[in-house]
Amino acid sequence: MDAVEAEISKLPKSTIIAHLAGTLSIPKEERRKKQLLLKRVIADAPEHVIHTLRSAATQHEQEKVERRGRKRKRPEETILPNKVARLERESAEREEEAGVTNDAADFLEVPSTDELHDIYAAFHRATGNDAVATRTCGVCARECSVKEDSVQSVKLTDIPNAARLRPKKSHPQHQLTNDMLLERTAMHHVGAYIAVDVCGQCIGDLRKPGHKPPHYSLANQLWIGECPWVLQWLTFPEQLLIALLYPRVYVFKLFPKRSGGVRDVSSLQNAMRGNVCTYDHNIDAISAMVDGNLMPHRPTVLASLISITFVGVGNLPRNWLRSTFHVRHHAVQEALQWLKINNPKYYGAIEISSERLQSLPEDDVPVEISSVIRQSDNVSIIDQESEGYVPVDNEEAHHATATDALFTHRNVMPADVVPLQVSGTIDMEMSSITAHEMMAWGLTNLWEEGREGAYAVRHGDQPISDFGRARRNSQDVGELTTQKETNFFERAYPCLFPYGEGGIERHQEVNVDFADHIKWTLRYHDRQFRKHETYAFVCFGILQRRQALGSARIQMQRKTFQRDARLLSTITVDKMQQAQEEEERHSPISDPAIRLLRQHLYSTAGRVVGTDQSRYQLRSQIWATSIMYNPPSLWITINPCNLHDPIAQVFAGEHIDMDKFVKTMGPTKDVRAHNIAADPYAAAKFFHFMIRSIIQMLFGIRATPHQVLRTKGVFGTVNAYFGVVESQGR
């Protein structure tokens, strides 16, 4: 590029075309690309036109310098009227400099063969080994993408501000390396030195001035410790027998369509409906339950916590029931003995009675579970639960539909057998759940003078608070130290927090938000959190409820405010109780004031993730996009298949060379299905990864925090798109 061309290139493309109007005819292809336009101007434009363009370029640069100089000298009152125009002008200039166009002549223009080849090559690179490679960060112990999280290998001696990685509170199980609390699986040898992989966020936090640990570092009270095998292999009922809290959550399986043969239910995915309410076990009673003082006969607590509904004709296969709900007294004993020694914060005071443990089954389903199974032969509800418009894979097209089972199983069962878990209120909107119904989740067991009632273990009168850390300066907390504070998740999930450390929303030197901490646990390197049967559902339920309660408002229109305010002021406790009884009978609410209150509160559900009202708000965005760019020209459904795509298997932990992929190598169909069912986080990660890669590489749209960049894709140049995710209950 010569000096004249470089000088003229400072002008926006639209300005150059305007100066050439009536003087030089410019083909459509040259109008689209600035480089071709400049070459045409230098080659064919008259001398006076080139002189005019050079003068305009000089003036354009002077105006830019003047604008920068006036930026801080303008009075505040004169900024706002010109701010929109200035931002639009600067945005247009950035787009033109980046080669982004919005020319109507590009509409429905088909890319050439060479352009398609380049697009497909870019998509291939975006899904290769480098794009899907992950490493464990030694500072935060998260599984990080090497590319997206900028993971780098750093020598231990080169870690900046290493003193900030020393935990303020020590633990006997801490393994410090050079006085730093690091994840040892992230360390490796580089010649004669030891290096550790560190993600870009952690190394950036360490380089910042200050004395506090990085946000997600293990030294920031996030250390959990390695979970021993005696806790890892516990079945679901065995976990209930040792937990101090139990979050009641509705979990079931999603059966793919199938009409014959059998299916291994370990390849079926979990889902949840309803929300979570947690009750505190009576500590004396649960101690008695495991040590034999008050319950010498049966583990009756399981009957109050587990409810099973069997949908299908015939008898429930005993093998399936045993694989999920069997209890082994030696497994419970070993787990409690380990917790008593290594988790004194919560289990140091318990007493374990071998006599009571011997009353548990040696390796069988307790009668307390098998006796509460309910059966329904209405198999039509299976089809109703799984209706949708997403087409079924051709390989599975000859299969019928089934739905809903609980947790992960390894035994084969007939396709017409559908086990369900019913232990919660089914209402994703949280708008029809009554207060009485919420309290009815709990048990109503008796506890009088140490004698056994209907059940020997009961929960407290009120649900446990799951609203996070208490304020240090509040009157309720007083002078409690971190050693005396109890944590909701540490008590509910001893198998995930074996040492009673690292619970969500503990008091940390650098506070970690609830949602951010949940994401941290799901990315924890050993994948124990993402594979747990109920953990993800409990976290999502608590997050949903916090959003609902945090956004509860009464919204009224100005024109009806006086009338509605007078009507709402007539609401009394008696009227609320009457409305509660009517809701329980599934009858219409008779009081007009209560109906009005419910109408005003209904709109707050739009602030809650996962509700229908939150999706209704997308309508205005769709209308706005259509008004701006006209109605959509193309409607497509993208349904990535996580059962057969090798990228999903890589995210689930399989080692597959994506650059030299051979479809005959790798896990079998059944193993692939089991991997996805056992790791729902990997399935979700695969979905978002594929959708992002398709939109960016194949469609040519890349969204940044400030603008949307468009390049030619397989459909040509796309002006805009609007994408939503179909809810399939998974």
Long-range contacts (C-beta under 8 A, 24 or more apart in sequence): 1-38, 2-42, 4-42, 4-50, 4-54, 5-38, 5-39, 5-41, 5-42, 7-54, 7-57, 7-58, 8-38, 8-41, 8-42, 8-50, 8-53, 8-54, 8-57, 9-34, 9-38, 10-57, 10-60, 10-61, 11-53, 11-56, 11-57, 11-60, 12-92, 12-93, 12-96, 13-37, 13-96, 13-101, 14-92, 14-96, 15-56, 15-60, 16-41, 16-53, 19-49, 19-52, 19-53, 19-56, 20-45, 20-49, 23-49, 24-49, 28-105, 31-103, 31-105, 32-101, 32-103, 32-105, 32-106, 33-99, 34-96, 34-99, 91-706, 91-707, 94-707, 95-707, 95-709, 98-709, 99-711, 100-709, 100-710, 100-711, 101-710, 101-717, 102-710, 102-719, 106-712, 106-716, 106-717, 107-716, 107-717, 108-633, 108-716, 109-716, 109-717, 110-716, 111-712, 111-713, 111-714, 111-716, 115-712, 116-714, 119-697, 119-698, 119-700, 119-712, 119-713, 119-714, 122-697, 123-693, 123-694, 123-697, 123-698, 126-693, 126-696, 126-697, 127-647, 127-658, 127-693, 128-658, 128-659, 129-657, 129-658, 129-659, 131-658, 131-693, 132-647, 132-650, 132-651, 132-658, 132-689, 135-186, 135-197, 136-183, 136-185, 136-186, 136-197, 136-525, 137-183, 137-186, 137-197, 137-198, 137-199, 137-202, 138-182, 138-183, 138-184, 138-186, 138-187, 138-196, 138-197, 138-198, 139-165, 139-182, 139-183, 139-196, 139-198, 139-199, 139-202, 139-203, 139-206, 139-214, 139-216, 139-217, 139-218, 140-183, 140-199, 140-201, 140-202, 140-214, 140-216, 140-217, 140-218, 140-222, 140-520, 141-183, 141-186, 141-218, 141-222, 141-524, 141-525, 142-199, 142-216, 142-520, 142-523, 142-524, 142-525, 143-523, 143-524, 143-525, 143-527, 144-197, 144-199, 144-523, 149-199, 149-200, 149-201, 150-199, 150-200, 151-197, 151-198, 151-199, 151-200, 152-197, 152-198, 152-200, 152-203, 153-188, 153-190, 153-195, 153-196, 153-197, 153-198, 154-195, 154-196, 154-197, 154-198, 154-203, 155-190, 155-193, 155-194, 155-195, 156-180, 156-187, 156-193, 156-194, 156-195, 156-196, 157-193, 159-196, 159-198, 159-206, 160-203, 160-206, 160-207, 161-206, 161-207, 163-211, 164-206, 164-210, 164-211, 164-212, 164-213, 164-214, 164-217, 164-219, 165-206, 165-213, 165-214, 165-217, 165-218, 165-219, 166-219, 167-218, 167-219, 167-221, 167-223, 168-219, 168-509, 169-221, 169-482, 171-223, 171-225, 171-499, 171-501, 173-225, 173-342, 173-499, 174-223, 180-219, 181-217, 181-218, 181-219, 181-223, 182-218, 183-218, 183-525, 185-525, 186-525, 212-509, 212-510, 213-509, 213-510, 214-510, 215-510, 215-512, 216-512, 216-516, 216-520, 220-508, 220-509, 220-510, 220-512, 221-482, 221-501, 221-502, 221-506, 221-507, 221-508, 221-509, 222-502, 222-508, 222-512, 222-517, 222-520, 223-501, 223-502, 224-496, 224-497, 224-498, 224-499, 224-501, 224-502, 224-524, 225-498, 225-499, 225-501, 225-502, 226-498, 226-526, 227-495, 227-496, 227-498, 227-526, 227-528, 228-338, 228-342, 228-498, 230-331, 230-334, 230-335, 230-338, 231-335, 231-338, 231-339, 231-494, 231-495, 231-498, 232-495, 232-528, 233-331, 234-331, 234-332, 234-335, 234-495, 235-324, 235-325, 235-326, 235-327, 235-328, 235-331, 236-306, 236-324, 236-325, 236-407, 236-533, 237-299, 237-302, 237-306, 237-325, 237-326, 237-327, 237-366, 237-369, 238-327, 238-328, 238-331, 238-332, 238-335, 239-494, 239-495, 240-301, 240-302, 240-305, 240-306, 241-289, 241-290, 241-299, 241-301, 241-302, 241-327, 241-332, 241-360, 242-290, 242-332, 242-335, 242-336, 242-339, 242-494, 243-281, 243-491, 243-492, 243-493, 243-494, 244-280, 244-281, 244-283, 244-286, 244-346, 244-491, 244-492, 244-494, 245-278, 245-279, 245-280, 245-281, 245-464, 245-488, 245-491, 245-492, 246-278, 246-279, 246-281, 246-305, 246-492, 247-276, 247-277, 247-278, 247-492, 247-534, 247-538, 247-541, 248-276, 248-277, 248-278, 248-279, 248-305, 248-423, 248-424, 248-441, 249-274, 249-276, 249-423, 249-424, 249-534, 249-537, 249-538, 249-541, 250-274, 250-421, 250-422, 250-423, 250-424, 250-425, 250-426, 251-406, 251-407, 251-421, 251-533, 251-534, 251-537, 252-403, 252-404, 252-405, 252-406, 252-420, 252-421, 253-403, 253-404, 253-405, 253-406, 253-407, 253-419, 254-386, 254-403, 254-404, 254-728, 254-729, 254-730, 255-382, 255-386, 255-401, 255-402, 255-403, 255-404, 255-405, 255-415, 255-418, 256-392, 256-396, 256-399, 256-401, 256-402, 257-386, 257-392, 257-396, 257-397, 257-399, 257-400, 257-401, 257-402, 258-396, 258-399, 258-400, 258-401, 258-402, 258-415, 259-398, 259-399, 259-400, 259-415, 260-398, 260-399, 260-400, 260-415, 261-415, 262-412, 262-413, 262-414, 262-415, 263-412, 263-413, 263-415, 264-409, 264-410, 264-411, 264-412, 264-670, 264-673, 264-674, 265-320, 265-405, 265-409, 265-411, 265-412, 265-413, 266-408, 266-409, 266-410, 266-674, 266-677, 266-678, 267-670, 267-673, 267-674, 267-676, 267-677, 268-405, 268-677, 269-676, 269-677, 269-680, 269-683, 269-730, 270-407, 270-533, 270-537, 270-677, 270-680, 271-729, 271-730, 272-537, 272-540, 272-541, 273-424, 273-426, 273-427, 273-428, 273-729, 274-424, 274-425, 274-426, 274-427, 274-428, 274-541, 275-424, 275-425, 275-427, 275-430, 275-433, 275-541, 275-544, 275-545, 276-424, 276-466, 276-537, 276-538, 276-541, 276-542, 276-545, 277-424, 277-438, 277-441, 277-442, 277-463, 278-463, 278-464, 278-466, 278-488, 278-492, 278-538, 279-441, 279-442, 279-443, 279-459, 279-460, 279-463, 279-464, 280-459, 280-460, 280-464, 281-457, 281-458, 281-459, 282-447, 282-457, 282-458, 282-459, 282-460, 285-447, 285-456, 285-457, 285-458, 286-457, 287-350, 287-351, 288-456, 288-457, 289-356, 289-456, 289-457, 290-332, 290-336, 290-350, 290-352, 290-353, 290-356, 290-357, 291-350, 291-351, 291-352, 291-353, 291-356, 292-353, 292-355, 292-356, 292-357, 292-359, 293-353, 293-356, 294-450, 294-452, 294-456, 295-356, 295-452, 295-456, 295-457, 296-355, 296-356, 296-359, 297-359, 298-359, 298-366, 298-367, 298-368, 299-327, 299-359, 299-360, 299-366, 299-368, 300-368, 300-455, 300-456, 300-457, 301-368, 301-455, 301-456, 301-457, 302-327, 302-366, 302-368, 302-369, 303-368, 303-369, 303-371, 303-372, 303-455, 304-443, 304-445, 304-455, 304-457, 305-423, 305-443, 306-369, 306-372, 306-421, 306-423, 307-372, 307-374, 307-421, 307-422, 307-423, 308-369, 308-372, 308-373, 308-374, 308-406, 308-419, 308-420, 308-421, 308-422, 309-373, 309-374, 309-375, 309-376, 309-419, 309-420, 309-421, 309-422, 310-373, 310-374, 310-375, 310-376, 310-417, 310-418, 310-419, 310-420, 311-375, 311-376, 311-377, 311-378, 311-379, 311-381, 311-382, 311-404, 311-417, 311-418, 311-419, 311-420, 312-375, 312-377, 312-379, 312-414, 312-416, 312-417, 312-418, 313-377, 313-379, 313-416, 314-414, 314-416, 314-417, 316-373, 316-375, 316-417, 316-419, 317-411, 317-413, 317-414, 317-417, 319-411, 319-413, 320-409, 320-411, 320-413, 320-417, 320-419, 321-365, 321-369, 321-370, 321-373, 322-364, 322-365, 323-409, 323-410, 323-411, 324-406, 324-407, 324-409, 325-365, 325-366, 325-369, 325-370, 326-361, 326-363, 326-364, 326-365, 327-360, 327-361, 327-363, 327-364, 327-365, 327-366, 328-360, 328-361, 328-362, 328-363, 329-357, 329-358, 329-359, 329-360, 329-361, 329-362, 330-362, 332-357, 332-360, 333-357, 338-498, 339-494, 339-498, 342-498, 342-499, 343-494, 343-498, 343-499, 343-500, 344-500, 345-483, 345-490, 345-500, 346-486, 346-490, 346-491, 346-494, 346-500, 347-494, 374-422, 379-416, 379-418, 382-418, 385-729, 386-729, 388-726, 388-728, 389-637, 389-726, 390-637, 390-639, 390-726, 390-728, 391-639, 393-641, 393-643, 393-644, 395-644, 407-533, 408-533, 408-677, 408-678, 428-610, 428-611, 428-612, 429-605, 429-611, 429-612, 429-613, 430-544, 430-545, 430-548, 430-605, 430-608, 430-611, 431-598, 431-601, 431-602, 431-605, 432-583, 434-580, 434-583, 434-584, 435-580, 436-580, 436-584, 437-583, 437-584, 438-463, 439-463, 464-488, 466-542, 467-546, 468-505, 468-514, 469-505, 469-506, 469-507, 469-511, 472-507, 482-506, 482-507, 492-538, 493-532, 493-535, 495-532, 496-521, 496-528, 496-529, 496-532, 496-535, 504-539, 514-542, 514-543, 514-546, 515-543, 518-543, 522-681, 527-653, 527-679, 527-681, 530-679, 530-680, 530-681, 530-682, 531-678, 531-679, 536-680, 536-681, 540-610, 543-609, 544-608, 544-609, 544-610, 544-611, 547-607, 547-608, 547-609, 548-604, 548-605, 548-607, 548-608, 550-607, 551-604, 551-607, 551-608, 552-601, 552-604, 553-601, 553-604, 554-597, 554-600, 554-601, 555-600, 555-603, 555-604, 556-600, 564-596, 564-600, 567-592, 567-593, 567-596, 568-593, 568-596, 568-597, 571-597, 610-727, 615-724, 618-724, 621-722, 622-722, 625-720, 625-722, 628-720, 629-719, 629-720, 632-722, 634-715, 637-726, 638-690, 638-691, 638-694, 640-686, 640-687, 640-690, 640-691, 642-676, 642-683, 642-686, 642-687, 643-669, 643-672, 643-673, 643-676, 644-669, 644-672, 645-686, 645-690, 647-686, 647-689, 647-690, 648-672, 648-675, 648-676, 648-682, 648-683, 648-686, 649-675, 651-679, 651-682, 651-685, 651-686, 651-689, 652-676, 652-678, 652-679, 652-682, 652-683, 653-679, 653-682, 680-730, 683-730, 691-723, 695-721, 695-723
